[in-house]
Structure formats: structure tokens, C-alpha cells
């Protein structure tokens, strides 16, 4: 069975946070999970590679990047949108 976007994103975030995927909650922030700015950038690269997408993310100014990183749920939703627009 193919992994869902949510499952893949959670697995990537869990790996960066050195947690089990089951420990990553949808309402958690990256800060809650202990992911720093370097971990965030690594997560973005892993997401781009896993889904063959380009994430509109500016590491120098994450708040202005157009990619919502406010919570795990927001990241999942943003990736789902990017995947859907690529498939269209």
C-alpha cells in the first residue's frame, strides 16, 4: 500500500526530530519537536526529493516564503497542495 502524503511528511519530520512517527502530532510545531533551522532546511530538501516538487521556501526569511511551517498539519496541507498542483 502506498504511503499517503501525510505519512511521508510525518516520517520525514520524525527523522529530523529523532522521534518515532507516532510521536509526531499534527498540531505540533517544529519547535515543539526540537527541529532547529538546519533541521527545517533538511526537512524541506527531503520533502522536495520525496515528492519531486519545489517547495517555495526562503531559509533566510521563513515567514515570507509562502510555505506554511506553523505546524505539522500546515506543512502536510502545503505539501498536499504542491503535489496536487504538480499532478494537474
Residue, then its C-alpha position, 0 to 999 in steps of 0.5 A: x500500500x502506498x504511503x499517503x502524503x501525510x505519512x511521508x511528511x510525518x516520517x520525514x519530520x520524525x527523522x529530523x526530530x529523532x522521534x518515532x512517527x507516532x510521536x509526531x502530532x499534527x498540531x505540533x510545531x517544529x519547535x515543539x519537536x526540537x527541529x532547529x533551522x538546519x533541521x527545517x532546511x533538511x526537512x524541506x530538501x527531503x520533502x522536495x526529493x520525496x515528492x519531486x516538487x519545489x517547495x517555495x521556501x526562503x531559509x533566510x526569511x521563513x515567514x515570507x516564503x509562502x510555505x506554511x511551517x506553523x505546524x505539522x498539519x500546515x506543512x502536510x496541507x502545503x505539501x498536499x497542495x504542491x503535489x496536487x498542483x504538480x499532478x494537474 
